[in-house]
């Protein structure tokens, strides 16, 4: 069958003693820096950053000069419970990267597209799967339990500042087709390949943290700092668009900002704080404390027009929903909840902002 455990442990000890640098492989990003990967924190990337490149690194212990392909995992899994059967082939067959190991060494794979999808939330981050292209090859790798397991490095650019961060795998395992209900999460190895009709695949997962560094500004700031002035233009507006249509209002975002809530129209009361919140999110202010309220407001704007809400008076339940959400988003914009209000300079902005 596959390797015996004694052979696995021997292979690991030998590879640790003969620890060597990463050789050039298809699209290598940079050499491995010969250091123990245990304890690397999660990858922390500033909100709004652009992913320039990302590389996956893995230590091959036994190589047969066969191609290994990487695939996006499409469902959640846990290291301590994943098996061939409960995983159920949950990966995208499209290839995200590949490498061919010609010797026992470190190899890197460009996974920029995959990581960018995780960061931009285009695809959930359930990690990556490794499998052999050939049905006649088997290869083995260090798992995270060895202290020299797979790791990820990501390069990013934010506000003309470049940076990078690395993280070791927080979960890895292999699964085996003839042991459909057996979990191998604590193994010292990962494995890919075939022997007869038995296949092994490896699963690796990394944690990526989105770091919010922004503060909040009130509706008075945002309405005056659009492309139309009168204050200096704040380019965050470009991420929303002053001239974009605001839901069912038949007005642009800019026009809604300057439309007073005449007669106590709760539509515009909420809309002013909603737009300010959206711009604050876009500028990097942590939205977590008000995300639910913001999403609820979005649903209301998708359903109702200003005219309909203006026709609701007093304690009408729908009108009260608008007012309640307005109060929550107003607290966020004014810094009473959330990451806090930005410190404005009265000389820089010589008119009242809130």
C-alpha positions as CSV (number, residue, x, y, z in Angstrom):
1,X,0.0,0.0,0.0
2,X,1.3,3.5,0.8
3,X,4.4,4.1,2.9
4,X,4.7,2.6,6.4
5,X,4.8,4.9,9.4
6,X,8.4,4.0,10.1
7,X,9.5,5.0,6.6
8,X,7.5,8.2,7.0
9,X,9.2,9.2,10.2
10,X,12.7,8.2,8.8
11,X,12.1,10.3,5.7
12,X,11.1,13.3,7.9
13,X,14.2,13.0,10.1
14,X,16.5,12.8,7.1
15,X,14.8,15.7,5.3
16,X,15.2,17.9,8.5
17,X,18.9,17.1,8.8
18,X,19.5,17.8,5.1
19,X,17.4,21.0,5.1
20,X,18.2,22.9,2.0
21,X,17.0,26.0,0.2
22,X,14.2,26.2,-2.3
23,X,15.3,25.5,-5.8
24,X,13.9,27.3,-8.8
25,X,10.6,25.9,-9.9
26,X,7.8,27.1,-12.2
27,X,7.3,30.8,-11.4
28,X,9.1,30.8,-8.1
29,X,8.4,33.9,-6.0
30,X,11.5,33.8,-3.8
31,X,13.8,31.3,-2.0
32,X,12.7,29.8,1.2
33,X,14.5,31.4,4.2
34,X,15.5,28.3,6.1
35,X,13.5,29.0,9.3
36,X,11.0,27.1,11.3
37,X,7.5,28.1,10.2
38,X,5.7,27.3,13.5
39,X,4.1,30.4,15.1
40,X,3.8,32.6,12.0
41,X,0.7,34.7,12.6
42,X,-2.2,35.0,10.2
43,X,-1.7,37.1,7.0
44,X,-2.8,40.6,7.9
45,X,-3.7,42.8,4.9
46,X,-5.0,46.4,5.1
47,X,-8.6,47.0,3.9
48,X,-8.6,48.3,0.4
49,X,-5.1,47.0,-0.5
50,X,-4.3,45.4,-3.8
51,X,-2.9,41.9,-3.8
52,X,0.3,42.1,-5.9
53,X,1.3,38.4,-5.7
54,X,1.0,35.4,-3.4
55,X,3.1,32.2,-3.2
56,X,2.4,28.8,-1.6
57,X,5.5,27.0,-0.2
58,X,5.7,23.3,0.5
59,X,8.5,20.9,1.5
60,X,8.6,17.8,-0.6
61,X,10.1,14.7,1.1
62,X,9.9,12.2,-1.8
63,X,9.7,13.3,-5.4
64,X,9.0,11.3,-8.5
65,X,9.2,14.1,-11.1
66,X,5.4,14.2,-11.4
67,X,3.1,17.2,-11.8
68,X,1.0,18.3,-8.8
69,X,-1.9,20.6,-9.3
70,X,-3.5,23.0,-6.8
71,X,-7.3,23.6,-6.7
72,X,-9.7,25.9,-4.7
73,X,-11.6,24.0,-2.0
74,X,-15.3,24.9,-2.2
75,X,-16.7,23.7,1.1
76,X,-15.7,24.1,4.8
77,X,-13.7,21.3,6.5
78,X,-11.9,20.8,9.8
79,X,-8.5,19.2,10.2
80,X,-9.5,16.9,13.0
81,X,-12.6,15.4,11.3
82,X,-12.1,15.6,7.5
83,X,-12.1,12.3,5.6
84,X,-12.4,11.2,2.0
85,X,-16.1,10.5,2.4
86,X,-17.2,13.7,4.3
87,X,-15.1,15.9,2.1
88,X,-16.9,14.5,-0.9
89,X,-14.7,15.9,-3.6
90,X,-15.4,19.6,-2.7
91,X,-12.9,21.3,-4.9
92,X,-12.9,23.3,-8.1
93,X,-11.4,21.2,-11.0
94,X,-9.9,24.4,-12.5
95,X,-6.1,24.5,-11.8
96,X,-4.9,27.4,-9.6
97,X,-1.2,26.5,-9.9
98,X,1.1,23.6,-10.3
99,X,4.6,22.4,-9.6
100,X,6.8,19.4,-10.5
101,X,9.1,18.1,-7.8
102,X,12.4,16.7,-9.2
103,X,14.0,16.2,-5.8
104,X,13.3,16.4,-2.0
105,X,13.3,20.2,-1.5
106,X,11.1,23.3,-1.0
107,X,8.9,24.3,-3.9
108,X,6.8,27.4,-4.4
109,X,3.7,28.0,-6.5
110,X,2.2,31.3,-7.7
111,X,-1.3,31.4,-6.2
112,X,-2.0,35.1,-6.7
113,X,-5.4,34.7,-8.3
114,X,-6.6,32.3,-5.7
115,X,-5.6,34.5,-2.7
116,X,-7.0,37.6,-4.3
117,X,-10.3,35.8,-4.6
118,X,-10.2,35.0,-0.9
119,X,-9.2,38.6,0.0
120,X,-11.9,40.2,-2.2
121,X,-14.4,37.7,-0.9
122,X,-15.1,36.6,-4.4
123,X,-14.7,33.0,-3.2
124,X,-14.8,31.8,0.5
125,X,-11.4,30.9,1.9
126,X,-11.6,27.2,2.5
127,X,-8.0,26.6,1.4
128,X,-6.5,24.6,-1.4
129,X,-6.3,21.0,-2.5
130,X,-3.2,19.2,-3.9
131,X,-3.5,16.3,-6.2
132,X,-1.4,14.3,-8.7
133,X,-1.9,14.8,-12.4
134,X,-0.7,11.3,-13.2
135,X,-2.5,8.2,-11.9
136,X,0.9,6.5,-11.5
137,X,2.8,8.7,-9.0
138,X,2.8,9.2,-5.2
139,X,4.6,12.0,-3.4
140,X,4.9,13.0,0.3
141,X,5.4,16.4,2.1
142,X,6.0,17.9,5.5
143,X,2.7,18.6,7.4
144,X,2.4,21.5,9.9
145,X,2.9,19.0,12.7
146,X,6.6,18.8,11.8
147,X,7.3,22.5,12.3
148,X,8.3,22.9,8.7
149,X,4.9,22.6,7.1
150,X,3.3,24.5,4.2
151,X,3.2,28.3,4.4
152,X,1.8,31.2,2.4
153,X,3.4,34.6,1.6
154,X,1.4,37.5,0.3
155,X,2.6,40.8,-1.2
156,X,0.2,43.8,-1.2
157,X,0.1,47.5,-2.0
158,X,-2.0,50.0,-0.1
159,X,-2.0,53.8,-0.5
160,X,1.3,53.7,-2.4
161,X,2.8,51.6,0.4
162,X,4.0,48.1,-0.3
163,X,4.1,45.3,2.3
164,X,4.0,41.6,2.7
165,X,3.1,39.0,5.3
166,X,3.5,35.3,5.8
167,X,1.6,32.6,7.7
168,X,1.9,28.9,8.3
169,X,-1.0,26.6,7.6
170,X,-3.5,26.6,10.5
171,X,-5.0,23.3,9.2
172,X,-3.7,20.6,6.9
173,X,-4.5,16.9,6.3
174,X,-4.6,14.3,3.6
175,X,-7.5,12.1,2.7
176,X,-7.4,8.6,1.2
177,X,-10.0,6.9,-1.0
178,X,-9.7,3.4,0.5
179,X,-10.0,4.8,4.1
180,X,-13.1,6.8,3.5
181,X,-14.0,7.4,7.1
182,X,-10.4,7.7,8.5
183,X,-9.0,11.1,9.5
184,X,-5.3,11.8,9.1
185,X,-5.2,15.3,10.5
186,X,-2.5,14.6,13.1
187,X,-0.1,12.9,10.6
188,X,3.5,14.2,10.2
189,X,3.0,14.0,6.4
190,X,0.8,15.1,3.6
191,X,0.4,13.0,0.6
192,X,-0.7,13.0,-3.0
193,X,-0.9,10.3,-5.6
194,X,-2.1,6.9,-6.5
195,X,-1.3,3.2,-5.9
196,X,-3.4,1.0,-8.0
197,X,-6.9,2.4,-7.6
198,X,-6.3,4.2,-4.2
199,X,-5.8,7.9,-4.3
200,X,-4.5,10.4,-1.8
201,X,-5.1,14.2,-1.8
202,X,-3.9,16.9,0.5
203,X,-5.8,19.8,2.0
204,X,-4.2,23.0,3.3
205,X,-5.8,26.0,4.8
206,X,-4.4,29.5,5.8
207,X,-6.0,32.4,7.7
208,X,-6.1,35.8,6.1
209,X,-7.1,38.8,8.3
210,X,-8.5,42.0,6.9
211,X,-7.2,44.9,8.9
212,X,-9.3,48.1,9.1
213,X,-7.2,51.2,9.8
214,X,-9.7,54.0,9.0
215,X,-11.9,56.2,11.2
216,X,-15.3,57.7,10.5
217,X,-16.5,61.0,9.2
218,X,-20.0,62.5,9.4
219,X,-22.4,63.3,6.6
220,X,-21.4,66.9,6.6
221,X,-17.9,66.0,5.7
222,X,-18.8,63.7,2.9
223,X,-21.5,65.9,1.3
224,X,-19.0,68.8,1.0
225,X,-15.9,66.7,-0.1
226,X,-17.4,65.2,-3.3
227,X,-16.1,66.1,-6.8
228,X,-18.5,69.0,-6.7
229,X,-17.0,70.6,-3.6
230,X,-17.0,73.1,-2.0
231,X,-14.3,71.4,0.0
232,X,-11.2,69.6,-1.4
233,X,-12.1,66.4,-3.2
234,X,-11.9,63.1,-1.2
235,X,-11.1,60.3,-3.7
236,X,-13.0,57.8,-1.6
237,X,-16.1,59.1,-3.4
238,X,-14.8,57.5,-6.6
239,X,-15.4,54.1,-5.0
240,X,-19.1,54.9,-4.7
241,X,-19.7,57.5,-7.4
242,X,-21.4,60.8,-6.8
243,X,-23.5,60.4,-10.0
244,X,-24.6,56.8,-9.3
245,X,-28.3,56.4,-8.9
246,X,-29.3,55.9,-5.3
247,X,-31.7,52.9,-5.3
248,X,-35.3,53.9,-6.1
249,X,-34.9,57.6,-5.4
250,X,-34.4,58.8,-9.0
251,X,-31.6,60.9,-7.6
252,X,-27.9,60.5,-7.6
253,X,-25.9,59.9,-4.4
254,X,-24.8,63.5,-4.5
255,X,-28.3,64.8,-5.0
256,X,-29.6,62.7,-2.1
257,X,-26.9,64.1,0.2
258,X,-28.1,67.6,-0.5
259,X,-31.9,66.8,-0.3
260,X,-33.3,67.9,3.1
261,X,-35.8,65.5,4.9
262,X,-38.6,68.0,4.4
263,X,-41.7,67.2,6.4
264,X,-39.8,64.7,8.4
265,X,-39.2,62.3,5.5
266,X,-37.5,59.4,7.2
267,X,-36.2,58.2,3.8
268,X,-33.7,61.0,3.5
269,X,-33.0,61.0,7.2
270,X,-31.7,57.4,6.8
271,X,-30.2,58.0,3.4
272,X,-27.8,60.7,4.6
273,X,-26.3,58.5,7.3
274,X,-26.4,55.5,5.0
275,X,-24.3,57.2,2.3
276,X,-21.8,58.5,5.0
277,X,-21.5,55.0,6.4
278,X,-20.9,53.5,2.9
279,X,-18.1,56.1,2.3
280,X,-16.6,55.4,5.7
281,X,-16.6,51.7,5.0
282,X,-14.8,52.4,1.6
283,X,-12.2,54.5,3.4
284,X,-11.3,51.6,5.6
285,X,-13.3,52.1,8.8
286,X,-14.3,48.8,10.4
287,X,-18.0,48.2,9.6
288,X,-18.5,45.2,11.9
289,X,-20.5,47.0,14.6
290,X,-23.1,48.3,12.2
291,X,-22.9,45.9,9.3
292,X,-26.2,44.3,10.2
293,X,-27.9,47.7,10.4
294,X,-26.4,48.8,7.1
295,X,-27.6,45.6,5.4
296,X,-31.1,46.1,6.9
297,X,-31.1,49.6,5.5
298,X,-30.0,48.4,2.1
299,X,-33.0,46.1,2.0
300,X,-35.4,48.9,2.9
301,X,-33.9,51.2,0.1
302,X,-34.4,48.3,-2.4
303,X,-38.1,48.2,-1.5
304,X,-39.3,51.7,-0.9
305,X,-39.3,55.1,-2.6
306,X,-38.9,58.5,-0.9
307,X,-42.5,59.3,-1.8
308,X,-43.9,56.2,-0.1
309,X,-41.9,56.8,3.1
310,X,-42.9,60.4,3.1
311,X,-46.5,59.4,3.2
312,X,-46.0,57.4,6.4
313,X,-46.5,59.4,9.6
314,X,-46.0,59.1,13.3
315,X,-45.3,55.6,14.6
316,X,-45.8,53.7,11.4
317,X,-43.6,50.5,11.8
318,X,-41.9,51.0,8.5
319,X,-41.1,54.6,9.2
320,X,-39.8,53.7,12.7
321,X,-37.5,51.1,11.1
322,X,-36.0,53.9,9.0
323,X,-35.5,56.1,12.0
324,X,-34.1,53.4,14.2
325,X,-31.5,52.5,11.6
326,X,-30.7,56.2,11.0
327,X,-29.9,56.5,14.7
328,X,-27.5,53.5,14.7
329,X,-25.6,54.6,11.6
330,X,-25.5,58.2,12.9
331,X,-23.8,56.9,16.1
332,X,-21.3,55.1,13.9
333,X,-20.5,58.1,11.7
334,X,-20.1,60.3,14.7
335,X,-17.7,57.9,16.4
336,X,-19.9,56.9,19.3
337,X,-19.7,53.3,18.2
338,X,-17.2,51.6,15.9
339,X,-13.6,52.6,15.3
340,X,-14.0,56.3,16.3
341,X,-14.4,59.6,14.6
342,X,-11.5,61.2,12.6
343,X,-9.9,64.3,14.0
344,X,-10.6,67.1,11.6
345,X,-8.6,70.3,11.4
346,X,-10.7,73.4,11.6
347,X,-8.1,75.2,9.5
348,X,-8.0,72.5,6.9
349,X,-11.8,72.4,6.6
350,X,-13.0,75.9,7.4
351,X,-16.7,75.1,7.7
352,X,-18.7,73.0,10.1
353,X,-18.5,69.3,9.5
354,X,-20.3,66.6,11.6
